[in-house]
Each structure stands twice: as C-alpha cells, then as structure tokens.
Amino acid sequence: MSSYHHGNLRQELISCASKICERDGYTKLSIRSLAKESNVSQTAPYRHFKTKEDLYAEIAREGFNNLHKAISKSKSKNSQDVLVSASKEYLKFGTKNSNTYDLMFGTAVPDFTKYPSLFKSANSVYRHITTLFAAHSNNKDPKFIQEKCIDIWAHLHGLVGLLRKLEVVPAKLVEMPDTPFIAVNKINEDLDGYLKRFIKNI
C-alpha cells in the first residue's frame, strides 16, 4: 500500500478490504489477509478493526453508500422515470458487485445498530426508495407506502438473484422450455420496458 506511511490508513484498509471482498468473496477476507495484501504489519489493521465483523461492517457501509449514490442518479421530473432509473441502477449494482451485495444483505453483520454509520447508510437506501415511491403514488397513506416499498425492494432483490444466475447458466438452459430462464432472459433484454410495466402496475 503506497500511502501506508502518509495517508489515511483506516480508509486505505477499507478500500483494500472492499476490493478483496469483491474479488474473492467476504468469507475469504480476514484481517490477516488484509494486512498481507495491504503490505502492512499483521498488527496494523487491528488498531482500526478489533474483529472481522468490524471490518465487514465498514465494507457493507461503503456498499450501501455506493448503492444510494447509484439509485439517486436520475434528475428526471417524471416520478415513474425516476423509479425506473433507480430500479435499473439497483439491479446493475447487485449484479456487478455481487460479493459486496451478498455481504450487505447477508448475516455476517447481524446487528447493524452496533455500527451507527452502517445503520445510517443502510437506512438511507430504504428512505430514498420510500421518498421516490411516495412522490409517485396517489395513495399517501404511510402504511401503504411502506408496504409497497418493501414489495419493490423484495422484487428487485429477487431479480438480482435471477439475473446473476442467468449470467452463469449454460446457453442451452436459456432456451430450454419449462425453466424460468427464458422469461428472465426476455426481461434482461428489455429491462427498461419490464421495469416501466412493473412500476406502472404497483
């Protein structure tokens, strides 16, 4: 790590850990492996992360921050277009950052409240989806909006898994009848159209 002696070591370690996580999967990440890849002493990371869970929490926090930025890109004044854009960016993030995504939504960090910055970052994604849907919906009842936002999130979360599976299945399976991959492939080929129909029918 070139900036070890003069940079922000904590942030450099988090950045390095995030790269390892995405490359190898979070289960392959340890404080020892982080020290080795960062070219620092074995004890240096422990000054910033007492446990592996502490390190996982920081990677997840950065993941949620990046996800929030991704789904906040649209500047359209049309509420449906904004929701479609946010949904598409969510799917893109989940498929292109699969190992980080698995850490964010897995059980490696069971209690986000132990890490206030992670808790804040994760909730910012939910709040943003809620805000977008509230602007789009004619029904302004808070309970209705919250339930529909969970519906949207669950739908996108499921699609992330299906699209990731689509990337690795044999080509012959995509054309095989009586499997879901024909439909998933059609969705993937016209993602904008599919998401517009999905948002319209919520």
LUMMAR-42388 format. One record per residue: x, y, z of N, C-alpha, C, CB in turn. Coordinates in nm, 2 decimals, padded with zeros to 4 digits, m for minus. Each point is the difference from the previous one (the first is absolute). Glycine has a CB too. Layout:
N
X  Y  Z  X  Y  Z  X  Y  Z  X  Y  Z
...
//
This chain:
202
00.09  m00.12  00.00  m00.09  00.12  00.00  00.09  00.12  00.00  m00.19  m00.12  00.12
00.18  00.20  m00.23  00.10  00.11  m00.02  m00.02  00.11  00.10  00.01  m00.06  m00.23
m00.13  00.08  00.28  m00.03  00.11  00.09  00.00  m00.04  00.15  m00.14  00.10  m00.18
00.20  m00.21  00.21  00.00  m00.05  00.14  00.06  00.10  00.10  00.02  m00.23  m00.09
00.09  00.29  00.05  00.07  00.09  00.10  m00.06  00.14  00.00  00.20  m00.14  m00.03
m00.27  00.18  m00.07  m00.04  00.14  00.00  m00.15  00.02  m00.03  00.23  00.05  m00.08
m00.31  m00.15  00.05  m00.14  00.01  m00.03  m00.09  m00.03  00.12  00.06  m00.05  m00.23
m00.18  00.04  00.20  m00.10  m00.04  00.10  m00.01  m00.15  00.01  m00.13  00.22  m00.04
00.21  m00.28  00.13  00.01  m00.14  00.00  m00.13  m00.07  00.01  00.22  00.02  00.10
m00.31  00.03  m00.01  m00.13  m00.07  00.01  m00.08  m00.01  m00.13  00.00  00.09  00.24
m00.01  00.03  m00.31  m00.07  00.00  m00.12  00.07  m00.09  m00.11  m00.09  00.23  00.06
00.22  m00.23  m00.06  00.08  m00.08  m00.10  m00.03  m00.15  00.03  00.18  00.18  m00.02
m00.19  m00.21  00.15  m00.03  m00.14  00.03  m00.14  m00.04  m00.04  00.16  00.01  00.19
m00.25  00.08  m00.17  m00.14  m00.03  m00.04  m00.01  m00.02  m00.15  m00.09  00.13  00.20
00.16  m00.04  m00.28  00.00  m00.01  m00.14  00.06  m00.13  m00.05  00.01  00.25  m00.01
00.10  m00.29  00.07  00.06  m00.12  m00.03  m00.09  m00.12  00.03  00.23  00.11  00.04
m00.29  m00.11  00.08  m00.09  m00.11  00.04  m00.12  m00.01  m00.09  00.07  00.04  00.24
m00.12  00.07  m00.29  m00.11  00.00  m00.09  00.04  m00.06  m00.13  m00.09  00.20  00.10
00.21  m00.18  m00.15  00.05  m00.06  m00.12  00.01  m00.15  00.02  00.12  00.21  m00.06
m00.06  m00.25  00.17  00.02  m00.15  00.03  m00.14  m00.06  00.01  00.21  00.04  00.12
m00.30  00.02  m00.05  m00.14  m00.05  00.01  m00.06  m00.03  m00.13  m00.03  00.12  00.22
00.04  m00.02  m00.31  m00.07  m00.01  m00.13  00.07  m00.10  m00.09  m00.07  00.23  00.02
00.20  m00.24  m00.01  00.08  m00.09  m00.08  m00.01  m00.15  00.05  00.16  00.18  m00.05
m00.16  m00.20  00.18  00.01  m00.14  00.05  m00.13  m00.04  00.08  00.25  00.03  00.01
m00.33  00.07  00.03  m00.11  m00.04  00.09  00.03  00.03  00.14  m00.07  m00.17  m00.16
m00.02  00.22  00.24  00.03  00.04  00.14  00.04  m00.11  00.09  m00.16  00.18  m00.04
00.12  m00.30  00.01  00.04  m00.11  00.08  00.15  m00.03  m00.01  m00.23  m00.10  m00.03
00.30  00.15  m00.08  00.14  m00.02  m00.01  00.08  00.11  00.06  m00.05  m00.13  m00.21
m00.02  00.23  00.26  00.07  00.12  00.05  00.02  m00.02  00.15  m00.11  00.15  m00.18
00.23  m00.12  00.22  00.03  00.00  00.14  00.09  00.12  00.03  m00.02  m00.25  00.02
00.04  00.29  00.10  00.09  00.11  00.04  00.14  m00.04  m00.04  m00.15  00.08  00.19
00.19  m00.20  m00.18  00.13  m00.05  m00.03  00.02  00.02  m00.16  00.00  m00.16  00.20
m00.10  00.11  m00.27  00.02  00.02  m00.15  00.00  00.14  m00.04  m00.12  m00.22  m00.03
00.04  00.31  00.10  00.00  00.14  m00.03  00.14  00.06  00.02  m00.24  00.01  00.06
00.30  m00.05  00.05  00.14  00.06  00.04  00.10  m00.04  m00.11  m00.06  m00.01  00.24
00.05  m00.12  m00.28  00.09  m00.05  m00.11  m00.02  00.08  m00.13  00.00  m00.23  00.11
m00.12  00.24  m00.15  m00.02  00.07  m00.13  00.02  00.14  00.01  m00.17  m00.17  m00.05
00.16  00.23  00.16  00.02  00.15  00.02  00.15  00.03  00.03  m00.23  00.02  00.08
00.31  m00.12  m00.07  00.14  00.02  00.03  00.03  00.07  00.13  00.04  00.00  m00.25
m00.12  m00.03  00.35  00.02  00.06  00.13  00.03  m00.12  00.10  m00.16  00.20  m00.05
00.20  m00.16  00.17  00.02  m00.10  00.10  m00.13  m00.08  00.04  00.20  00.14  00.09
m00.18  m00.26  m00.04  m00.12  m00.07  00.04  m00.08  00.07  00.11  00.12  m00.21  m00.06
m00.06  00.29  00.14  m00.07  00.07  00.11  m00.06  00.13  m00.04  00.15  m00.11  00.15
m00.11  00.17  m00.27  m00.05  00.13  m00.04  m00.15  00.01  m00.01  00.22  00.03  m00.11
m00.29  m00.13  00.04  m00.14  00.01  m00.02  m00.08  m00.01  00.13  00.03  m00.10  m00.22
00.03  00.03  00.32  m00.07  m00.02  00.13  m00.01  00.13  00.08  00.08  m00.23  00.01
00.00  00.33  m00.05  m00.02  00.14  00.06  m00.13  00.06  m00.04  00.25  00.02  00.01
m00.31  m00.07  m00.12  m00.12  00.07  m00.06  m00.12  m00.10  00.00  00.15  00.14  m00.14
m00.12  m00.27  00.14  m00.11  m00.10  00.00  00.03  m00.11  00.10  m00.05  00.05  m00.24
m00.02  m00.05  00.35  00.03  m00.10  00.10  m00.04  m00.14  m00.04  m00.04  00.18  00.17
m00.07  m00.19  m00.25  m00.05  m00.13  m00.04  m00.02  00.00  m00.15  m00.10  m00.04  00.22
00.08  m00.08  m00.28  m00.03  m00.01  m00.14  m00.14  00.06  m00.03  00.14  m00.21  m00.02
m00.23  00.20  00.12  m00.13  00.07  m00.02  00.01  00.15  m00.01  m00.10  m00.19  00.13
00.19  00.25  m00.06  00.02  00.14  m00.01  00.04  00.04  m00.14  00.07  00.01  00.24
00.02  m00.10  m00.30  00.05  00.03  m00.14  m00.12  m00.02  m00.10  00.23  m00.08  00.07
m00.31  m00.03  m00.05  m00.11  m00.02  m00.08  m00.10  00.12  00.00  00.03  m00.25  00.04
m00.05  00.30  00.08  m00.09  00.11  00.01  00.04  00.12  m00.08  m00.05  m00.08  00.23
00.18  00.11  m00.24  00.05  00.11  m00.07  m00.01  m00.02  m00.15  00.16  00.05  00.18
m00.14  m00.17  m00.23  m00.02  m00.04  m00.14  m00.15  00.02  m00.04  00.20  m00.16  00.01
m00.28  00.11  00.08  m00.15  00.01  m00.02  m00.04  00.14  m00.01  m00.04  m00.22  00.11
00.09  00.30  m00.02  m00.03  00.15  00.01  00.03  00.06  m00.14  00.04  00.01  00.25
00.08  m00.03  m00.29  00.04  00.05  m00.13  m00.09  m00.05  m00.11  00.24  00.02  00.08
m00.27  m00.14  m00.08  m00.09  m00.06  m00.10  m00.14  00.07  00.00  00.11  m00.22  00.03
m00.17  00.25  00.09  m00.13  00.07  00.00  00.02  00.14  m00.04  m00.07  m00.15  00.19
00.18  00.21  m00.16  00.02  00.14  m00.05  00.01  00.00  m00.15  00.12  00.06  00.21
m00.05  m00.15  m00.27  00.01  m00.01  m00.15  m00.14  m00.04  m00.06  00.24  m00.06  00.02
m00.31  m00.02  00.04  m00.13  m00.04  m00.05  m00.09  00.12  00.01  00.02  m00.23  00.07
m00.02  00.31  00.04  m00.08  00.12  00.01  00.03  00.10  m00.11  m00.01  m00.03  00.25
00.14  00.05  m00.28  00.04  00.09  m00.11  m00.05  m00.05  m00.13  00.21  00.06  00.13
m00.20  m00.19  m00.15  m00.05  m00.06  m00.13  m00.15  00.03  m00.03  00.18  m00.18  00.03
m00.26  00.15  00.08  m00.14  00.02  m00.02  m00.05  00.14  00.00  m00.03  m00.23  00.10
00.12  00.32  m00.07  m00.03  00.14  00.01  00.04  00.08  m00.13  00.02  m00.01  00.25
00.02  m00.05  m00.35  00.05  00.06  m00.12  m00.10  00.08  m00.08  00.17  m00.18  m00.01
m00.29  00.13  00.00  m00.09  00.06  m00.09  m00.04  00.15  00.04  m00.09  m00.23  m00.05
00.08  00.31  m00.05  m00.04  00.14  00.02  m00.13  00.03  m00.07  00.24  00.07  00.02
m00.31  m00.17  m00.06  m00.13  00.02  m00.07  m00.10  00.05  00.10  00.05  m00.18  m00.16
m00.15  00.26  00.10  m00.11  00.05  00.08  m00.12  m00.09  m00.01  00.08  00.23  m00.04
m00.07  m00.34  m00.03  m00.10  m00.10  m00.01  00.02  m00.10  00.10  m00.03  00.04  m00.25
m00.06  m00.06  00.34  00.02  m00.09  00.12  00.01  m00.14  m00.04  m00.13  00.15  00.14
00.06  m00.19  m00.25  00.01  m00.14  m00.05  00.14  m00.03  m00.06  m00.25  00.00  m00.04
00.30  00.10  m00.03  00.13  m00.02  m00.06  00.11  00.00  00.10  m00.08  00.12  m00.20
00.06  m00.05  00.31  00.10  00.00  00.11  00.00  m00.14  00.07  m00.03  00.25  00.03
m00.09  m00.30  m00.01  m00.01  m00.13  00.06  00.06  m00.11  m00.09  m00.20  00.07  00.12
00.18  m00.06  m00.25  00.05  m00.10  m00.09  00.16  00.01  00.00  m00.21  00.02  m00.15
00.26  00.10  00.14  00.14  00.02  00.00  00.06  m00.05  00.13  m00.02  00.20  m00.14
m00.04  m00.17  00.26  00.05  m00.05  00.12  00.00  m00.15  00.01  m00.08  00.21  00.11
m00.02  m00.27  m00.16  m00.02  m00.15  00.00  00.11  m00.06  m00.09  m00.25  00.02  00.04
00.27  00.04  m00.16  00.10  m00.05  m00.09  00.14  00.01  00.06  m00.14  00.06  m00.19
00.17  00.05  00.26  00.13  00.02  00.06  00.02  m00.10  00.12  00.00  00.24  m00.07
m00.11  m00.27  00.14  00.01  m00.10  00.11  00.04  m00.13  m00.06  m00.18  00.12  00.13
00.11  m00.16  m00.24  00.03  m00.13  m00.06  00.15  m00.01  m00.05  m00.25  m00.02  m00.06
00.29  00.13  00.00  00.14  00.01  m00.05  00.10  m00.01  00.11  m00.08  00.14  m00.18
00.05  m00.07  00.29  00.09  m00.01  00.12  00.01  m00.15  00.05  m00.05  00.24  00.06
m00.07  m00.30  m00.04  m00.01  m00.13  00.06  00.07  m00.11  m00.09  m00.21  00.07  00.11
00.21  m00.05  m00.24  00.06  m00.10  m00.09  00.14  00.03  m00.02  m00.22  m00.03  m00.11
00.27  00.15  00.11  00.14  00.03  m00.03  00.08  00.00  00.13  m00.07  00.14  m00.19
00.01  m00.13  00.31  00.07  m00.01  00.12  m00.05  m00.11  00.09  00.04  00.25  m00.01
m00.04  m00.37  m00.05  m00.08  m00.11  00.06  00.05  m00.04  00.14  m00.04  m00.08  m00.23
00.18  00.08  00.25  00.05  m00.05  00.13  m00.02  00.11  00.11  00.17  m00.14  m00.12
m00.16  00.27  00.08  m00.03  00.10  00.10  m00.15  00.00  00.03  00.19  00.14  m00.09
m00.27  m00.16  m00.01  m00.15  00.00  00.02  m00.03  m00.11  00.09  m00.04  00.09  m00.23
00.10  m00.21  00.22  m00.03  m00.11  00.09  00.04  00.03  00.14  00.03  m00.16  m00.19
00.08  00.23  00.21  00.03  00.04  00.14  m00.10  00.10  00.05  00.24  m00.04  m00.05
m00.28  00.14  m00.03  m00.09  00.10  00.05  m00.13  m00.06  00.04  00.10  00.16  m00.15
m00.15  m00.26  00.08  m00.14  m00.05  00.03  00.01  m00.14  00.07  m00.09  00.13  m00.20
00.21  m00.18  00.23  00.01  m00.12  00.07  00.00  00.01  00.15  00.13  m00.08  m00.19
m00.08  m00.02  00.26  m00.01  00.00  00.14  00.14  00.01  00.07  m00.20  m00.14  m00.02
00.30  00.18  m00.06  00.13  00.01  00.06  00.01  00.11  00.11  00.10  m00.08  m00.22
m00.18  00.19  00.20  m00.02  00.10  00.10  m00.15  00.00  00.04  00.20  00.15  m00.10
m00.23  m00.22  00.20  m00.14  m00.02  00.03  m00.07  00.12  00.06  00.06  m00.24  00.04
00.01  00.33  00.03  m00.06  00.11  00.07  00.07  00.13  m00.04  m00.05  m00.15  00.20
m00.02  00.21  m00.30  00.05  00.13  m00.05  00.01  00.11  00.10  m00.09  m00.06  m00.22
00.01  00.05  00.33  00.00  00.11  00.10  00.13  00.00  00.08  m00.25  m00.02  00.01
00.33  m00.08  m00.02  00.13  00.00  00.07  00.09  00.10  m00.08  m00.03  m00.24  00.08
00.00  00.27  m00.20  00.08  00.08  m00.09  m00.08  00.12  m00.05  00.15  m00.20  m00.06
m00.16  00.31  00.14  m00.09  00.11  m00.04  00.02  00.05  m00.14  00.00  00.06  00.23
00.12  m00.05  m00.28  00.02  00.05  m00.14  m00.06  m00.10  m00.10  00.21  00.12  00.07
m00.19  m00.25  m00.05  m00.06  m00.10  m00.09  m00.15  00.00  00.01  00.20  m00.14  00.03
m00.26  00.15  00.09  m00.14  00.01  00.02  m00.06  00.12  m00.08  00.02  m00.11  00.23
00.05  00.22  m00.22  m00.04  00.12  m00.07  00.00  m00.02  m00.15  00.08  00.14  00.19
00.03  m00.19  m00.24  00.02  m00.02  m00.15  m00.11  m00.10  m00.05  00.25  00.04  00.02
m00.27  m00.15  00.05  m00.10  m00.10  m00.05  m00.14  00.06  00.00  00.14  m00.18  00.09
m00.17  00.26  00.01  m00.14  00.06  00.01  m00.01  00.11  m00.11  m00.01  m00.06  00.25
00.12  00.12  m00.29  m00.01  00.10  m00.10  m00.06  m00.05  m00.13  00.19  00.12  00.11
m00.15  m00.25  m00.14  m00.05  m00.06  m00.12  m00.15  m00.02  00.01  00.22  m00.12  m00.04
m00.27  00.06  00.15  m00.14  m00.02  00.02  m00.08  00.13  00.00  00.05  m00.20  00.13
00.01  00.31  m00.06  m00.07  00.13  00.00  m00.01  00.06  m00.14  00.08  00.03  00.23
00.02  m00.05  m00.31  00.00  00.05  m00.14  m00.11  m00.07  m00.08  00.25  00.06  00.02
m00.25  m00.19  m00.01  m00.11  m00.07  m00.08  m00.14  00.04  00.05  00.16  m00.19  m00.03
m00.17  00.21  00.16  m00.13  00.05  00.06  m00.03  00.14  m00.06  00.04  m00.14  00.21
00.05  00.23  m00.21  m00.02  00.13  m00.05  m00.04  00.00  m00.15  00.17  00.09  00.17
m00.10  m00.17  m00.25  m00.04  m00.01  m00.14  m00.14  m00.05  m00.02  00.25  m00.04  m00.05
m00.28  m00.07  00.12  m00.13  m00.06  m00.02  m00.11  00.10  00.06  00.10  m00.23  00.01
m00.08  00.30  00.09  m00.09  00.09  00.06  m00.03  00.11  m00.10  00.08  m00.05  00.23
00.02  00.10  m00.30  m00.02  00.10  m00.10  m00.08  m00.05  m00.12  00.22  00.10  00.07
m00.21  m00.23  m00.10  m00.07  m00.06  m00.11  m00.14  m00.05  00.03  00.22  m00.07  m00.08
m00.25  00.03  00.20  m00.13  m00.06  00.04  m00.11  00.11  00.02  00.13  m00.20  00.10
m00.25  00.16  m00.14  m00.11  00.09  00.03  m00.05  m00.03  00.14  m00.07  00.00  m00.24
00.10  m00.12  00.29  m00.04  m00.03  00.14  00.12  00.04  00.09  m00.15  m00.20  m00.08
00.12  00.30  00.17  00.10  00.05  00.08  00.00  m00.06  00.14  m00.01  00.21  m00.13
m00.07  m00.31  00.15  00.00  m00.07  00.14  00.13  m00.06  00.03  m00.24  m00.05  m00.03
00.31  00.09  00.14  00.13  m00.05  00.03  00.01  m00.15  00.00  00.03  00.21  00.13
m00.13  m00.28  m00.07  00.01  m00.14  00.01  00.00  m00.06  m00.14  m00.12  00.00  00.22
00.03  00.05  m00.31  00.00  m00.05  m00.14  00.13  00.02  m00.07  m00.24  00.05  m00.01
00.30  00.07  00.03  00.13  00.03  m00.07  00.11  m00.09  00.05  m00.07  00.24  m00.02
00.07  m00.26  00.16  00.11  m00.09  00.05  m00.02  m00.14  m00.05  00.01  00.14  00.20
m00.13  m00.19  m00.21  m00.02  m00.14  m00.04  00.04  m00.01  m00.15  m00.19  m00.03  00.16
00.15  00.13  m00.24  00.03  m00.01  m00.14  00.15  00.01  m00.03  m00.22  00.11  m00.05
00.29  m00.03  00.14  00.15  00.01  m00.02  00.07  m00.13  00.04  m00.02  00.24  00.06
m00.04  m00.31  00.03  00.06  m00.14  00.03  m00.03  m00.09  m00.12  m00.03  00.04  00.25
m00.09  m00.02  m00.31  m00.03  m00.08  m00.12  00.10  00.02  m00.11  m00.24  00.01  00.06
00.27  00.12  m00.08  00.10  00.04  m00.11  00.13  m00.06  00.04  m00.12  00.21  m00.05
00.17  m00.19  00.17  00.13  m00.04  00.04  00.01  m00.16  m00.01  00.02  00.20  00.16
m00.12  m00.27  m00.12  00.00  m00.14  00.00  00.00  m00.05  m00.15  m00.12  m00.01  00.22
00.05  00.08  m00.31  00.00  m00.03  m00.14  00.13  00.02  m00.06  m00.24  00.06  m00.01
00.30  00.05  00.04  00.14  00.03  m00.06  00.10  m00.10  00.06  m00.06  00.24  m00.02
00.05  m00.27  00.15  00.09  m00.09  00.06  m00.01  m00.14  m00.07  m00.02  00.13  00.22
m00.10  m00.17  m00.24  m00.01  m00.13  m00.07  00.05  00.00  m00.14  m00.20  m00.04  00.13
00.18  00.15  m00.20  00.05  00.02  m00.14  00.15  m00.01  00.00  m00.20  00.13  m00.06
00.26  m00.06  00.15  00.15  m00.01  00.01  00.05  m00.14  00.00  00.00  00.21  00.13
m00.06  m00.30  m00.05  00.04  m00.14  00.01  m00.03  m00.07  m00.14  m00.05  00.00  00.24
m00.06  00.03  m00.30  m00.03  m00.07  m00.13  00.09  00.05  m00.11  m00.24  m00.02  00.07
00.27  00.15  m00.07  00.09  00.05  m00.11  00.14  m00.05  00.02  m00.14  00.20  m00.02
00.18  m00.21  00.15  00.14  m00.06  00.02  00.00  m00.14  m00.04  00.03  00.16  00.19
m00.13  m00.24  m00.16  m00.01  m00.14  m00.05  00.01  00.00  m00.15  m00.13  m00.07  00.21
00.06  00.16  m00.28  m00.01  00.00  m00.14  00.14  00.01  m00.06  m00.23  00.10  00.01
00.32  m00.02  00.06  00.13  00.02  m00.05  00.09  m00.12  m00.01  m00.02  00.23  00.09
m00.02  m00.33  00.00  00.09  m00.12  00.01  m00.06  m00.13  m00.05  00.10  00.11  00.19
m00.23  m00.11  m00.22  m00.05  m00.13  m00.05  00.04  m00.02  m00.15  m00.20  00.03  00.16
00.20  m00.16  m00.20  00.04  m00.03  m00.14  m00.10  00.06  m00.09  00.11  m00.22  00.07
m00.06  00.25  m00.19  m00.09  00.07  m00.10  m00.12  m00.09  m00.04  00.20  00.12  m00.09
m00.18  m00.25  00.09  m00.11  m00.09  m00.03  m00.12  00.01  00.09  00.17  m00.16  m00.10
m00.14  00.19  00.23  m00.10  00.01  00.10  m00.09  00.12  m00.02  00.15  m00.12  00.16
m00.09  00.22  m00.22  m00.08  00.13  m00.02  m00.11  m00.03  m00.10  00.20  00.14  00.05
m00.18  m00.23  m00.14  m00.10  m00.03  m00.10  m00.08  m00.13  00.03  00.15  00.11  m00.17
m00.13  m00.17  00.28  m00.07  m00.12  00.03  m00.14  00.03  00.06  00.23  m00.12  00.05
m00.33  00.05  m00.10  m00.14  00.02  00.05  m00.01  m00.04  00.14  m00.09  m00.03  m00.23
m00.01  00.08  00.30  m00.04  m00.04  00.13  00.11  00.04  00.10  m00.14  m00.19  m00.09
00.22  00.29  00.06  00.09  00.06  00.10  m00.03  00.15  00.01  00.18  m00.18  m00.05
m00.14  00.25  00.15  m00.02  00.14  00.01  00.09  00.09  m00.08  m00.08  m00.05  00.23
00.19  m00.01  m00.28  00.10  00.08  m00.06  m00.04  00.06  m00.14  00.16  m00.14  00.12
m00.26  00.08  m00.19  m00.05  00.07  m00.12  m00.06  00.13  00.04  m00.04  m00.22  m00.11
m00.04  00.22  00.21  m00.07  00.12  00.04  00.10  00.10  00.06  m00.21  m00.13  00.05
00.31  00.08  00.03  00.10  00.09  00.06  00.08  00.07  m00.11  00.01  m00.14  00.21
00.03  00.06  m00.31  00.08  00.05  m00.11  m00.08  00.11  m00.08  00.12  m00.22  m00.02
m00.25  00.20  00.00  m00.08  00.10  m00.07  m00.01  00.13  00.09  m00.14  m00.19  m00.11
00.13  00.17  00.24  00.00  00.12  00.09  00.13  00.07  m00.02  m00.15  m00.11  00.16
00.26  00.04  m00.16  00.13  00.06  m00.01  00.03  00.07  m00.13  00.08  m00.18  00.15
m00.14  00.13  m00.25  00.01  00.06  m00.14  m00.08  00.13  m00.01  00.04  m00.23  m00.09
m00.14  00.25  00.17  m00.08  00.12  00.00  m00.03  00.05  00.14  m00.11  m00.07  m00.22
00.22  00.09  00.29  m00.01  00.04  00.14  m00.08  00.13  00.03  00.22  m00.12  00.03
m00.20  00.22  m00.12  m00.07  00.12  00.02  m00.15  m00.02  m00.02  00.20  00.12  m00.09
m00.24  m00.19  m00.01  m00.14  m00.03  m00.03  m00.06  m00.08  00.12  00.04  00.01  m00.25
00.03  m00.11  00.29  m00.05  m00.08  00.11  m00.02  00.08  00.13  00.11  m00.20  m00.10
m00.01  00.29  00.13  m00.01  00.08  00.12  m00.11  00.10  m00.01  00.24  m00.04  00.04
m00.26  00.10  m00.15  m00.11  00.09  m00.02  m00.14  m00.07  00.02  00.14  00.13  m00.16
m00.15  m00.25  00.11  m00.13  m00.07  00.03  m00.01  m00.04  00.14  00.01  m00.09  m00.23
00.10  00.06  00.30  m00.01  m00.04  00.14  m00.04  00.12  00.08  00.18  m00.18  m00.04
m00.11  00.29  00.02  m00.03  00.12  00.08  m00.15  00.05  m00.03  00.25  00.07  00.00
m00.29  m00.08  m00.12  m00.14  00.05  m00.04  m00.10  m00.08  00.08  00.08  00.07  m00.23
m00.05  m00.20  00.25  m00.10  m00.09  00.06  00.01  m00.02  00.15  00.00  m00.12  m00.22
00.08  00.20  00.28  00.02  m00.01  00.15  m00.13  00.06  00.06  00.25  00.01  m00.01
//
